[in-house]
């Protein structure tokens, strides 16, 4: 796999929650560290996402914003 995005996190699918249009996918990238993504149901189906499957979270963004209360 080659992509131009500089940030990719390898993880294991922890949960897949499908809706009518979108699917919420949670990856565990390290013990106790999770990343959740909302993707189209069609994309989730094409990727055959299921619990336990190893995948990459590819993050393409020009800004990362941090905030505190």
mmCIF file of the N, C-alpha and C atoms, coordinates in Angstrom:
data_MODEL
# 
_entry.id   MODEL 
# 
loop_
_atom_site.group_PDB 
_atom_site.id 
_atom_site.type_symbol 
_atom_site.label_atom_id 
_atom_site.label_alt_id 
_atom_site.label_comp_id 
_atom_site.label_asym_id 
_atom_site.label_entity_id 
_atom_site.label_seq_id 
_atom_site.pdbx_PDB_ins_code 
_atom_site.Cartn_x 
_atom_site.Cartn_y 
_atom_site.Cartn_z 
_atom_site.occupancy 
_atom_site.B_iso_or_equiv 
_atom_site.pdbx_formal_charge 
_atom_site.auth_seq_id 
_atom_site.auth_comp_id 
_atom_site.auth_asym_id 
_atom_site.auth_atom_id 
_atom_site.pdbx_PDB_model_num 
ATOM 1   N N  . UNK A 1 1  ? 0.854   -1.178 0.000  1.00 0.00 ? 1  UNK A N  1 
ATOM 2   C CA . UNK A 1 1  ? 0.000   0.000  0.000  1.00 0.00 ? 1  UNK A CA 1 
ATOM 3   C C  . UNK A 1 1  ? 0.894   1.234  0.000  1.00 0.00 ? 1  UNK A C  1 
ATOM 4   N N  . UNK A 1 2  ? 0.637   2.142  -0.904 1.00 0.00 ? 2  UNK A N  1 
ATOM 5   C CA . UNK A 1 2  ? 1.331   3.421  -0.941 1.00 0.00 ? 2  UNK A CA 1 
ATOM 6   C C  . UNK A 1 2  ? 0.290   4.521  -1.012 1.00 0.00 ? 2  UNK A C  1 
ATOM 7   N N  . UNK A 1 3  ? 0.408   5.485  -0.093 1.00 0.00 ? 3  UNK A N  1 
ATOM 8   C CA . UNK A 1 3  ? -0.488  6.638  -0.088 1.00 0.00 ? 3  UNK A CA 1 
ATOM 9   C C  . UNK A 1 3  ? 0.325   7.892  0.162  1.00 0.00 ? 3  UNK A C  1 
ATOM 10  N N  . UNK A 1 4  ? -0.208  9.032  -0.234 1.00 0.00 ? 4  UNK A N  1 
ATOM 11  C CA . UNK A 1 4  ? 0.518   10.286 -0.038 1.00 0.00 ? 4  UNK A CA 1 
ATOM 12  C C  . UNK A 1 4  ? 0.332   10.852 1.361  1.00 0.00 ? 4  UNK A C  1 
ATOM 13  N N  . UNK A 1 5  ? -0.671  10.378 2.094  1.00 0.00 ? 5  UNK A N  1 
ATOM 14  C CA . UNK A 1 5  ? -0.905  10.872 3.453  1.00 0.00 ? 5  UNK A CA 1 
ATOM 15  C C  . UNK A 1 5  ? 0.271   10.470 4.340  1.00 0.00 ? 5  UNK A C  1 
ATOM 16  N N  . UNK A 1 6  ? 0.688   11.364 5.197  1.00 0.00 ? 6  UNK A N  1 
ATOM 17  C CA . UNK A 1 6  ? 1.858   11.110 6.043  1.00 0.00 ? 6  UNK A CA 1 
ATOM 18  C C  . UNK A 1 6  ? 1.517   10.391 7.340  1.00 0.00 ? 6  UNK A C  1 
ATOM 19  N N  . UNK A 1 7  ? 0.270   10.397 7.713  1.00 0.00 ? 7  UNK A N  1 
ATOM 20  C CA . UNK A 1 7  ? -0.111  9.827  8.998  1.00 0.00 ? 7  UNK A CA 1 
ATOM 21  C C  . UNK A 1 7  ? -0.988  8.603  8.802  1.00 0.00 ? 7  UNK A C  1 
ATOM 22  N N  . UNK A 1 8  ? -0.458  7.443  9.144  1.00 0.00 ? 8  UNK A N  1 
ATOM 23  C CA . UNK A 1 8  ? -1.270  6.230  9.107  1.00 0.00 ? 8  UNK A CA 1 
ATOM 24  C C  . UNK A 1 8  ? -1.012  5.448  10.383 1.00 0.00 ? 8  UNK A C  1 
ATOM 25  N N  . UNK A 1 9  ? -2.088  4.933  10.936 1.00 0.00 ? 9  UNK A N  1 
ATOM 26  C CA . UNK A 1 9  ? -2.030  4.201  12.191 1.00 0.00 ? 9  UNK A CA 1 
ATOM 27  C C  . UNK A 1 9  ? -2.565  2.797  11.950 1.00 0.00 ? 9  UNK A C  1 
ATOM 28  N N  . UNK A 1 10 ? -1.735  1.791  12.181 1.00 0.00 ? 10 UNK A N  1 
ATOM 29  C CA . UNK A 1 10 ? -2.168  0.413  12.016 1.00 0.00 ? 10 UNK A CA 1 
ATOM 30  C C  . UNK A 1 10 ? -2.944  -0.001 13.253 1.00 0.00 ? 10 UNK A C  1 
ATOM 31  N N  . UNK A 1 11 ? -4.067  -0.655 13.045 1.00 0.00 ? 11 UNK A N  1 
ATOM 32  C CA . UNK A 1 11 ? -4.868  -1.080 14.176 1.00 0.00 ? 11 UNK A CA 1 
ATOM 33  C C  . UNK A 1 11 ? -5.719  -2.287 13.846 1.00 0.00 ? 11 UNK A C  1 
ATOM 34  N N  . UNK A 1 12 ? -6.447  -2.727 14.840 1.00 0.00 ? 12 UNK A N  1 
ATOM 35  C CA . UNK A 1 12 ? -7.350  -3.862 14.705 1.00 0.00 ? 12 UNK A CA 1 
ATOM 36  C C  . UNK A 1 12 ? -8.771  -3.374 14.923 1.00 0.00 ? 12 UNK A C  1 
ATOM 37  N N  . UNK A 1 13 ? -9.669  -3.780 14.042 1.00 0.00 ? 13 UNK A N  1 
ATOM 38  C CA . UNK A 1 13 ? -11.067 -3.378 14.167 1.00 0.00 ? 13 UNK A CA 1 
ATOM 39  C C  . UNK A 1 13 ? -11.625 -3.948 15.474 1.00 0.00 ? 13 UNK A C  1 
ATOM 40  N N  . UNK A 1 14 ? -12.113 -3.045 16.315 1.00 0.00 ? 14 UNK A N  1 
ATOM 41  C CA . UNK A 1 14 ? -12.704 -3.441 17.597 1.00 0.00 ? 14 UNK A CA 1 
ATOM 42  C C  . UNK A 1 14 ? -14.221 -3.551 17.480 1.00 0.00 ? 14 UNK A C  1 
ATOM 43  N N  . UNK A 1 15 ? -14.840 -2.637 16.723 1.00 0.00 ? 15 UNK A N  1 
ATOM 44  C CA . UNK A 1 15 ? -16.286 -2.715 16.530 1.00 0.00 ? 15 UNK A CA 1 
ATOM 45  C C  . UNK A 1 15 ? -16.681 -2.070 15.209 1.00 0.00 ? 15 UNK A C  1 
ATOM 46  N N  . UNK A 1 16 ? -17.784 -2.576 14.666 1.00 0.00 ? 16 UNK A N  1 
ATOM 47  C CA . UNK A 1 16 ? -18.367 -2.055 13.429 1.00 0.00 ? 16 UNK A CA 1 
ATOM 48  C C  . UNK A 1 16 ? -19.862 -1.895 13.683 1.00 0.00 ? 16 UNK A C  1 
ATOM 49  N N  . UNK A 1 17 ? -20.350 -0.648 13.592 1.00 0.00 ? 17 UNK A N  1 
ATOM 50  C CA . UNK A 1 17 ? -21.765 -0.378 13.807 1.00 0.00 ? 17 UNK A CA 1 
ATOM 51  C C  . UNK A 1 17 ? -22.326 0.224  12.525 1.00 0.00 ? 17 UNK A C  1 
ATOM 52  N N  . UNK A 1 18 ? -23.106 -0.569 11.816 1.00 0.00 ? 18 UNK A N  1 
ATOM 53  C CA . UNK A 1 18 ? -23.650 -0.128 10.529 1.00 0.00 ? 18 UNK A CA 1 
ATOM 54  C C  . UNK A 1 18 ? -24.990 0.568  10.708 1.00 0.00 ? 18 UNK A C  1 
ATOM 55  N N  . UNK A 1 19 ? -25.148 1.664  9.970  1.00 0.00 ? 19 UNK A N  1 
ATOM 56  C CA . UNK A 1 19 ? -26.417 2.370  9.912  1.00 0.00 ? 19 UNK A CA 1 
ATOM 57  C C  . UNK A 1 19 ? -26.970 2.256  8.510  1.00 0.00 ? 19 UNK A C  1 
ATOM 58  N N  . UNK A 1 20 ? -28.006 3.013  8.210  1.00 0.00 ? 20 UNK A N  1 
ATOM 59  C CA . UNK A 1 20 ? -28.617 2.978  6.888  1.00 0.00 ? 20 UNK A CA 1 
ATOM 60  C C  . UNK A 1 20 ? -27.688 3.535  5.810  1.00 0.00 ? 20 UNK A C  1 
ATOM 61  N N  . UNK A 1 21 ? -26.879 4.549  6.176  1.00 0.00 ? 21 UNK A N  1 
ATOM 62  C CA . UNK A 1 21 ? -26.012 5.220  5.206  1.00 0.00 ? 21 UNK A CA 1 
ATOM 63  C C  . UNK A 1 21 ? -24.538 5.119  5.598  1.00 0.00 ? 21 UNK A C  1 
ATOM 64  N N  . UNK A 1 22 ? -24.248 5.299  6.880  1.00 0.00 ? 22 UNK A N  1 
ATOM 65  C CA . UNK A 1 22 ? -22.867 5.330  7.368  1.00 0.00 ? 22 UNK A CA 1 
ATOM 66  C C  . UNK A 1 22 ? -22.574 4.161  8.290  1.00 0.00 ? 22 UNK A C  1 
ATOM 67  N N  . UNK A 1 23 ? -21.284 3.903  8.486  1.00 0.00 ? 23 UNK A N  1 
ATOM 68  C CA . UNK A 1 23 ? -20.822 2.870  9.409  1.00 0.00 ? 23 UNK A CA 1 
ATOM 69  C C  . UNK A 1 23 ? -19.777 3.478  10.327 1.00 0.00 ? 23 UNK A C  1 
ATOM 70  N N  . UNK A 1 24 ? -19.920 3.228  11.634 1.00 0.00 ? 24 UNK A N  1 
ATOM 71  C CA . UNK A 1 24 ? -18.954 3.688  12.619 1.00 0.00 ? 24 UNK A CA 1 
ATOM 72  C C  . UNK A 1 24 ? -17.991 2.541  12.890 1.00 0.00 ? 24 UNK A C  1 
ATOM 73  N N  . UNK A 1 25 ? -16.705 2.800  12.670 1.00 0.00 ? 25 UNK A N  1 
ATOM 74  C CA . UNK A 1 25 ? -15.676 1.774  12.844 1.00 0.00 ? 25 UNK A CA 1 
ATOM 75  C C  . UNK A 1 25 ? -14.703 2.243  13.924 1.00 0.00 ? 25 UNK A C  1 
ATOM 76  N N  . UNK A 1 26 ? -14.494 1.411  14.934 1.00 0.00 ? 26 UNK A N  1 
ATOM 77  C CA . UNK A 1 26 ? -13.547 1.726  16.000 1.00 0.00 ? 26 UNK A CA 1 
ATOM 78  C C  . UNK A 1 26 ? -12.360 0.786  15.881 1.00 0.00 ? 26 UNK A C  1 
ATOM 79  N N  . UNK A 1 27 ? -11.164 1.381  15.847 1.00 0.00 ? 27 UNK A N  1 
ATOM 80  C CA . UNK A 1 27 ? -9.920  0.626  15.778 1.00 0.00 ? 27 UNK A CA 1 
ATOM 81  C C  . UNK A 1 27 ? -9.187  0.741  17.103 1.00 0.00 ? 27 UNK A C  1 
ATOM 82  N N  . UNK A 1 28 ? -8.545  -0.329 17.507 1.00 0.00 ? 28 UNK A N  1 
ATOM 83  C CA . UNK A 1 28 ? -7.637  -0.264 18.647 1.00 0.00 ? 28 UNK A CA 1 
ATOM 84  C C  . UNK A 1 28 ? -6.239  -0.215 18.055 1.00 0.00 ? 28 UNK A C  1 
ATOM 85  N N  . UNK A 1 29 ? -5.532  0.911  18.275 1.00 0.00 ? 29 UNK A N  1 
ATOM 86  C CA . UNK A 1 29 ? -4.209  1.076  17.687 1.00 0.00 ? 29 UNK A CA 1 
ATOM 87  C C  . UNK A 1 29 ? -3.091  0.740  18.673 1.00 0.00 ? 29 UNK A C  1 
ATOM 88  N N  . UNK A 1 30 ? -3.436  0.647  19.942 1.00 0.00 ? 30 UNK A N  1 
ATOM 89  C CA . UNK A 1 30 ? -2.528  0.222  21.005 1.00 0.00 ? 30 UNK A CA 1 
ATOM 90  C C  . UNK A 1 30 ? -3.428  -0.165 22.176 1.00 0.00 ? 30 UNK A C  1 
ATOM 91  N N  . UNK A 1 31 ? -2.920  -0.931 23.131 1.00 0.00 ? 31 UNK A N  1 
ATOM 92  C CA . UNK A 1 31 ? -3.767  -1.295 24.268 1.00 0.00 ? 31 UNK A CA 1 
ATOM 93  C C  . UNK A 1 31 ? -4.378  -0.059 24.933 1.00 0.00 ? 31 UNK A C  1 
ATOM 94  N N  . UNK A 1 32 ? -5.699  0.030  24.930 1.00 0.00 ? 32 UNK A N  1 
ATOM 95  C CA . UNK A 1 32 ? -6.400  1.156  25.535 1.00 0.00 ? 32 UNK A CA 1 
ATOM 96  C C  . UNK A 1 32 ? -6.461  2.415  24.697 1.00 0.00 ? 32 UNK A C  1 
ATOM 97  N N  . UNK A 1 33 ? -5.945  2.376  23.467 1.00 0.00 ? 33 UNK A N  1 
ATOM 98  C CA . UNK A 1 33 ? -5.956  3.546  22.578 1.00 0.00 ? 33 UNK A CA 1 
ATOM 99  C C  . UNK A 1 33 ? -6.811  3.220  21.362 1.00 0.00 ? 33 UNK A C  1 
ATOM 100 N N  . UNK A 1 34 ? -7.893  3.991  21.179 1.00 0.00 ? 34 UNK A N  1 
ATOM 101 C CA . UNK A 1 34 ? -8.829  3.737  20.093 1.00 0.00 ? 34 UNK A CA 1 
ATOM 102 C C  . UNK A 1 34 ? -8.999  4.955  19.196 1.00 0.00 ? 34 UNK A C  1 
ATOM 103 N N  . UNK A 1 35 ? -9.298  4.680  17.942 1.00 0.00 ? 35 UNK A N  1 
ATOM 104 C CA . UNK A 1 35 ? -9.631  5.707  16.961 1.00 0.00 ? 35 UNK A CA 1 
ATOM 105 C C  . UNK A 1 35 ? -10.951 5.289  16.334 1.00 0.00 ? 35 UNK A C  1 
ATOM 106 N N  . UNK A 1 36 ? -11.885 6.232  16.242 1.00 0.00 ? 36 UNK A N  1 
ATOM 107 C CA . UNK A 1 36 ? -13.182 5.937  15.642 1.00 0.00 ? 36 UNK A CA 1 
ATOM 108 C C  . UNK A 1 36 ? -13.354 6.763  14.380 1.00 0.00 ? 36 UNK A C  1 
ATOM 109 N N  . UNK A 1 37 ? -13.860 6.124  13.342 1.00 0.00 ? 37 UNK A N  1 
ATOM 110 C CA . UNK A 1 37 ? -14.090 6.790  12.065 1.00 0.00 ? 37 UNK A CA 1 
ATOM 111 C C  . UNK A 1 37 ? -15.509 6.495  11.593 1.00 0.00 ? 37 UNK A C  1 
ATOM 112 N N  . UNK A 1 38 ? -16.116 7.473  10.956 1.00 0.00 ? 38 UNK A N  1 
ATOM 113 C CA . UNK A 1 38 ? -17.409 7.296  10.316 1.00 0.00 ? 38 UNK A CA 1 
ATOM 114 C C  . UNK A 1 38 ? -17.154 7.268  8.808  1.00 0.00 ? 38 UNK A C  1 
ATOM 115 N N  . UNK A 1 39 ? -17.487 6.161  8.179  1.00 0.00 ? 39 UNK A N  1 
ATOM 116 C CA . UNK A 1 39 ? -17.300 6.032  6.735  1.00 0.00 ? 39 UNK A CA 1 
ATOM 117 C C  . UNK A 1 39 ? -18.637 5.607  6.125  1.00 0.00 ? 39 UNK A C  1 
ATOM 118 N N  . UNK A 1 40 ? -18.724 5.657  4.811  1.00 0.00 ? 40 UNK A N  1 
ATOM 119 C CA . UNK A 1 40 ? -19.965 5.231  4.178  1.00 0.00 ? 40 UNK A CA 1 
ATOM 120 C C  . UNK A 1 40 ? -20.146 3.727  4.351  1.00 0.00 ? 40 UNK A C  1 
ATOM 121 N N  . UNK A 1 41 ? -21.398 3.310  4.400  1.00 0.00 ? 41 UNK A N  1 
ATOM 122 C CA . UNK A 1 41 ? -21.709 1.884  4.512  1.00 0.00 ? 41 UNK A CA 1 
ATOM 123 C C  . UNK A 1 41 ? -21.141 1.144  3.306  1.00 0.00 ? 41 UNK A C  1 
ATOM 124 N N  . UNK A 1 42 ? -21.223 1.766  2.149  1.00 0.00 ? 42 UNK A N  1 
ATOM 125 C CA . UNK A 1 42 ? -20.696 1.164  0.924  1.00 0.00 ? 42 UNK A CA 1 
ATOM 126 C C  . UNK A 1 42 ? -19.192 0.896  1.044  1.00 0.00 ? 42 UNK A C  1 
ATOM 127 N N  . UNK A 1 43 ? -18.446 1.854  1.584  1.00 0.00 ? 43 UNK A N  1 
ATOM 128 C CA . UNK A 1 43 ? -17.001 1.673  1.756  1.00 0.00 ? 43 UNK A CA 1 
ATOM 129 C C  . UNK A 1 43 ? -16.691 0.567  2.756  1.00 0.00 ? 43 UNK A C  1 
ATOM 130 N N  . UNK A 1 44 ? -17.434 0.532  3.847  1.00 0.00 ? 44 UNK A N  1 
ATOM 131 C CA . UNK A 1 44 ? -17.235 -0.521 4.848  1.00 0.00 ? 44 UNK A CA 1 
ATOM 132 C C  . UNK A 1 44 ? -17.485 -1.894 4.239  1.00 0.00 ? 44 UNK A C  1 
ATOM 133 N N  . UNK A 1 45 ? -18.508 -1.986 3.409  1.00 0.00 ? 45 UNK A N  1 
ATOM 134 C CA . UNK A 1 45 ? -18.815 -3.257 2.747  1.00 0.00 ? 45 UNK A CA 1 
ATOM 135 C C  . UNK A 1 45 ? -17.702 -3.654 1.781  1.00 0.00 ? 45 UNK A C  1 
ATOM 136 N N  . UNK A 1 46 ? -17.221 -2.694 0.982  1.00 0.00 ? 46 UNK A N  1 
ATOM 137 C CA . UNK A 1 46 ? -16.154 -2.981 0.015  1.00 0.00 ? 46 UNK A CA 1 
ATOM 138 C C  . UNK A 1 46 ? -14.873 -3.424 0.711  1.00 0.00 ? 46 UNK A C  1 
ATOM 139 N N  . UNK A 1 47 ? -14.574 -2.836 1.870  1.00 0.00 ? 47 UNK A N  1 
ATOM 140 C CA . UNK A 1 47 ? -13.368 -3.195 2.629  1.00 0.00 ? 47 UNK A CA 1 
ATOM 141 C C  . UNK A 1 47 ? -13.563 -4.458 3.457  1.00 0.00 ? 47 UNK A C  1 
ATOM 142 N N  . UNK A 1 48 ? -14.796 -4.964 3.494  1.00 0.00 ? 48 UNK A N  1 
ATOM 143 C CA . UNK A 1 48 ? -15.139 -6.159 4.259  1.00 0.00 ? 48 UNK A CA 1 
ATOM 144 C C  . UNK A 1 48 ? -14.657 -6.032 5.718  1.00 0.00 ? 48 UNK A C  1 
ATOM 145 N N  . UNK A 1 49 ? -14.990 -4.890 6.320  1.00 0.00 ? 49 UNK A N  1 
ATOM 146 C CA . UNK A 1 49 ? -14.557 -4.627 7.693  1.00 0.00 ? 49 UNK A CA 1 
ATOM 147 C C  . UNK A 1 49 ? -15.315 -5.517 8.669  1.00 0.00 ? 49 UNK A C  1 
ATOM 148 N N  . UNK A 1 50 ? -14.571 -6.094 9.594  1.00 0.00 ? 50 UNK A N  1 
ATOM 149 C CA . UNK A 1 50 ? -15.155 -6.960 10.621 1.00 0.00 ? 50 UNK A CA 1 
ATOM 150 C C  . UNK A 1 50 ? -14.236 -6.939 11.832 1.00 0.00 ? 50 UNK A C  1 
ATOM 151 N N  . UNK A 1 51 ? -14.796 -7.231 12.985 1.00 0.00 ? 51 UNK A N  1 
ATOM 152 C CA . UNK A 1 51 ? -13.995 -7.265 14.214 1.00 0.00 ? 51 UNK A CA 1 
ATOM 153 C C  . UNK A 1 51 ? -12.812 -8.197 14.029 1.00 0.00 ? 51 UNK A C  1 
ATOM 154 N N  . UNK A 1 52 ? -11.641 -7.721 14.494 1.00 0.00 ? 52 UNK A N  1 
ATOM 155 C CA . UNK A 1 52 ? -10.430 -8.523 14.427 1.00 0.00 ? 52 UNK A CA 1 
ATOM 156 C C  . UNK A 1 52 ? -9.585  -8.298 13.189 1.00 0.00 ? 52 UNK A C  1 
ATOM 157 N N  . UNK A 1 53 ? -10.133 -7.646 12.158 1.00 0.00 ? 53 UNK A N  1 
ATOM 158 C CA . UNK A 1 53 ? -9.380  -7.412 10.923 1.00 0.00 ? 53 UNK A CA 1 
ATOM 159 C C  . UNK A 1 53 ? -8.360  -6.299 11.141 1.00 0.00 ? 53 UNK A C  1 
ATOM 160 N N  . UNK A 1 54 ? -7.144  -6.476 10.639 1.00 0.00 ? 54 UNK A N  1 
ATOM 161 C CA . UNK A 1 54 ? -6.124  -5.431 10.716 1.00 0.00 ? 54 UNK A CA 1 
ATOM 162 C C  . UNK A 1 54 ? -6.321  -4.455 9.570  1.00 0.00 ? 54 UNK A C  1 
ATOM 163 N N  . UNK A 1 55 ? -6.341  -3.173 9.906  1.00 0.00 ? 55 UNK A N  1 
ATOM 164 C CA . UNK A 1 55 ? -6.533  -2.113 8.924  1.00 0.00 ? 55 UNK A CA 1 
ATOM 165 C C  . UNK A 1 55 ? -5.662  -0.910 9.294  1.00 0.00 ? 55 UNK A C  1 
ATOM 166 N N  . UNK A 1 56 ? -5.627  0.071  8.423  1.00 0.00 ? 56 UNK A N  1 
ATOM 167 C CA . UNK A 1 56 ? -4.913  1.314  8.680  1.00 0.00 ? 56 UNK A CA 1 
ATOM 168 C C  . UNK A 1 56 ? -5.903  2.471  8.737  1.00 0.00 ? 56 UNK A C  1 
ATOM 169 N N  . UNK A 1 57 ? -5.724  3.332  9.712  1.00 0.00 ? 57 UNK A N  1 
ATOM 170 C CA . UNK A 1 57 ? -6.431  4.606  9.739  1.00 0.00 ? 57 UNK A CA 1 
ATOM 171 C C  . UNK A 1 57 ? -5.484  5.604  9.076  1.00 0.00 ? 57 UNK A C  1 
ATOM 172 N N  . UNK A 1 58 ? -5.890  6.130  7.943  1.00 0.00 ? 58 UNK A N  1 
ATOM 173 C CA . UNK A 1 58 ? -5.060  7.081  7.194  1.00 0.00 ? 58 UNK A CA 1 
ATOM 174 C C  . UNK A 1 58 ? -5.633  8.469  7.421  1.00 0.00 ? 58 UNK A C  1 
ATOM 175 N N  . UNK A 1 59 ? -4.807  9.351  7.964  1.00 0.00 ? 59 UNK A N  1 
ATOM 176 C CA . UNK A 1 59 ? -5.258  10.689 8.345  1.00 0.00 ? 59 UNK A CA 1 
ATOM 177 C C  . UNK A 1 59 ? -4.626  11.696 7.406  1.00 0.00 ? 59 UNK A C  1 
ATOM 178 N N  . UNK A 1 60 ? -5.463  12.393 6.676  1.00 0.00 ? 60 UNK A N  1 
ATOM 179 C CA . UNK A 1 60 ? -4.996  13.404 5.728  1.00 0.00 ? 60 UNK A CA 1 
ATOM 180 C C  . UNK A 1 60 ? -5.610  14.736 6.134  1.00 0.00 ? 60 UNK A C  1 
ATOM 181 N N  . UNK A 1 61 ? -4.797  15.602 6.678  1.00 0.00 ? 61 UNK A N  1 
ATOM 182 C CA . UNK A 1 61 ? -5.315  16.880 7.143  1.00 0.00 ? 61 UNK A CA 1 
ATOM 183 C C  . UNK A 1 61 ? -4.187  17.900 7.160  1.00 0.00 ? 61 UNK A C  1 
ATOM 184 N N  . UNK A 1 62 ? -4.530  19.122 6.857  1.00 0.00 ? 62 UNK A N  1 
ATOM 185 C CA . UNK A 1 62 ? -3.517  20.176 6.921  1.00 0.00 ? 62 UNK A CA 1 
ATOM 186 C C  . UNK A 1 62 ? -3.464  20.811 8.302  1.00 0.00 ? 62 UNK A C  1 
ATOM 187 N N  . UNK A 1 63 ? -4.459  20.557 9.154  1.00 0.00 ? 63 UNK A N  1 
ATOM 188 C CA . UNK A 1 63 ? -4.485  21.144 10.488 1.00 0.00 ? 63 UNK A CA 1 
ATOM 189 C C  . UNK A 1 63 ? -4.902  20.120 11.526 1.00 0.00 ? 63 UNK A C  1 
ATOM 190 N N  . UNK A 1 64 ? -4.282  20.198 12.669 1.00 0.00 ? 64 UNK A N  1 
ATOM 191 C CA . UNK A 1 64 ? -4.719  19.469 13.842 1.00 0.00 ? 64 UNK A CA 1 
ATOM 192 C C  . UNK A 1 64 ? -4.919  20.518 14.931 1.00 0.00 ? 64 UNK A C  1 
ATOM 193 N N  . UNK A 1 65 ? -6.119  20.594 15.471 1.00 0.00 ? 65 UNK A N  1 
ATOM 194 C CA . UNK A 1 65 ? -6.442  21.626 16.444 1.00 0.00 ? 65 UNK A CA 1 
ATOM 195 C C  . UNK A 1 65 ? -6.594  20.985 17.817 1.00 0.00 ? 65 UNK A C  1 
ATOM 196 N N  . UNK A 1 66 ? -5.941  21.558 18.802 1.00 0.00 ? 66 UNK A N  1 
ATOM 197 C CA . UNK A 1 66 ? -6.039  21.088 20.183 1.00 0.00 ? 66 UNK A CA 1 
ATOM 198 C C  . UNK A 1 66 ? -6.785  22.122 21.007 1.00 0.00 ? 66 UNK A C  1 
ATOM 199 N N  . UNK A 1 67 ? -7.541  21.678 22.016 1.00 0.00 ? 67 UNK A N  1 
ATOM 200 C CA . UNK A 1 67 ? -8.280  22.596 22.854 1.00 0.00 ? 67 UNK A CA 1 
ATOM 201 C C  . UNK A 1 67 ? -8.337  22.063 24.281 1.00 0.00 ? 67 UNK A C  1 
ATOM 202 N N  . UNK A 1 68 ? -8.490  22.961 25.232 1.00 0.00 ? 68 UNK A N  1 
ATOM 203 C CA . UNK A 1 68 ? -8.680  22.585 26.631 1.00 0.00 ? 68 UNK A CA 1 
ATOM 204 C C  . UNK A 1 68 ? -9.826  23.412 27.195 1.00 0.00 ? 68 UNK A C  1 
ATOM 205 N N  . UNK A 1 69 ? -10.421 22.927 28.286 1.00 0.00 ? 69 UNK A N  1 
ATOM 206 C CA . UNK A 1 69 ? -11.472 23.702 28.963 1.00 0.00 ? 69 UNK A CA 1 
ATOM 207 C C  . UNK A 1 69 ? -10.850 24.713 29.887 1.00 0.00 ? 69 UNK A C  1 
# 
